[in-house]
Amino acid sequence: ITLTSKDISNPLIAETPKNLEFLRTDDNKNWTIRKGLWNINSPLVINGNLTIEEGASLKFSSSSYLIVNGYLMSIAKENNKIILTSLNDSWGGLYIYDSPRESLLKNTSISNISSINDGILKLTGGITFYNADVRMENVDLSDGFDEDLLNIVNSKYNLNNLVVSRANSDAIDFDFSEGKI
């Protein structure tokens, strides 16, 4: 909520797009990104839970990012990782918030990340979990161009076999959180 609303955008109130070839839903609360190679050229805001299928490779433009108001399931086998990366130099990053259930990222690679800076939303983490518990197993995070490559805020976490490389500043930042590495 802001005191003024004129000429100020709030990406958190955007609606989930329903006309994207790679995105499907049965109930408007649970969304799935299909396997395949997908170029994402604009911000993607999911109001609900998101599952990314094994074999999905998402390439984001510099003006795009992914916000999930729910939990994220990105689960793959080791030989068929899920990939989130940029089309060019970097992309706006990943923001998961207010999740009723723990997010799980397994055999996922996320790279070339900048933080979301859009309207009133200005984050410092390339990947941010806020009020969203998370478990990561066999996850690679690399090439962060922000203050924190991974920022976990007010959440519980369990990180197992997490590889973090080439962070511009902090590799991981925990704020008001507890968990195990």
N, C-alpha and C positions, 0 to 999 in steps of 0.2 A: 504494500500500500504506500502510495506517495501523496504528498500534499498537493502536487500539481500533476496534471495528466496531459496537458497540451504538449504535443511534439515529443513525448517520451514513450518509448516502446518498452513493453515488458514481455520478453519471450516466454516466460513461464505461463502466460495465459493463452498461448497459441493453441489451436486445435490440432489434433493428430490428423495428418492428411490421409484421405481414404482412396486416393486415385493413383498411388504409386505401385508400379509393377512388382516390386520386390517385397512390399509390405502387405500383410493380410491379417484379418481378425474375424472371429466368429461372434464376438460379444461386445466389442468396443472397449473392453477392459484388459484383454490379453491379446498382445500383438506378436507377430512373428515376422522376422526378416528371413526370406527364403535363401537357400544355398545358391551360390553363383557369384559372379563378379559384378558388383554394382558401383556405379559412380553416383555420388551424392553431391549435388551442386547447390543446395540451399539448406538452411537449418532444419533439423528433424526433431520435433518435439513429440514425445509419446506420453499421452495421459493414460497411464495404466502400466501394466507389466509387459516386458519385452523379452522374447526369446530370439536369439540369433542361431540359426541352424548351422550345424557342422558343415564345413565346406563353403561358408560365406566369406567373401572378401569384400570389404567396404572401403572404397577410396573416396575421401572427402575433399572437396575444394577448400581453398583458404577461407572462404566466407561461410562454410558450413560447420555444424557441430551436431552432437547428439545429446538430448536431454530426455531423461526417463523419470517420470513422477510415479515411481513404483519400483519393482525389483527388476534386475537384469539377469538373465540366464544365457551364458555364452559358454556352452559345453561341447567339447570336441574330443576326438581321439588324438593322440600325439602325432600321428602321421597325416592328419587332416585338420590342422589348426584353423581357427577363426582368426581373420586378420582385419584390423582396423588401422588404416594408414591414410596418407595424403595423396592427392593427385599430383601436387607440386611440392612446394617447400614444407608447408605445415597446414594443419587444420585446427579448428576451434576447440576440439576436445570433447570430453564426456562428463556429464553431470547427472548423477543418480541421487534423488532426494525423496524424503518422506516415504520410505518403503515399509510396508507392513510385514515383509518377509525378507530373509537374508538373500542377497544377490550371490550368485556363484559364477565365477569365471574360471574355466578349466581348459588348458591347452589353447590359450588365446594370446595373440601378439598385438600390441598396440604401440604405434610409433608415429613420429613426426607431429608432436602435439603442442599446440599453444593453448592458453586458457580462453574461456568464453568471455568476450567483452562485447556485449550487445545491449544497448539501451540501459536499463537500470541494473542489469546483471553483469557484474564485473568480478569474475573469480580469479583466484591466484593459482589454482591447481589445474593442470592439464586434464587430470582425471580426478573428480571430486565425488566423494560419497558423503552426503550430509543427512543425518538422521536415517541412515541406511546401512544396516549391518552387511558385511561382505566377507566372503571366503574366496581366496584365490589359490589355485593349484596349477603349477607349471605354466606360469604367465610370464611373458617377456614384455617389459616396458622399456622403450628406448627413444632417444632424441626428443627430450622435452625442452621447449623454448619458453618456459614460464618460471614462476617462482618455485613451484612445487610440481614435480612430475606426477606424484600421487598425493592427494590430500584427503585424509579421512577425518571427518568432523562429527563429534557427538554420536559415535557409532561403535559397534563392536566389530572386531576383525580377526581373521585367522588367515595368515599368509604362509603358504608352504611351497617351497621351490620357486620363489619369485626372483626373477633376474631383472635388475634395473641398470641401464647403462646410458651414458651420455646425457645426463641431466644438466641443464643450464645452471641450476642453483640447487635447492634441496631435492634429493631423490624422493624421500618420503617425509611427510609432515603429518603428525597426529595431533589433533586438537580435541580435548575433552573426550578422548576415546580410550578404549582398553581392548587388549587382545593378545594374540600369540603370533610370533614369527618363527 
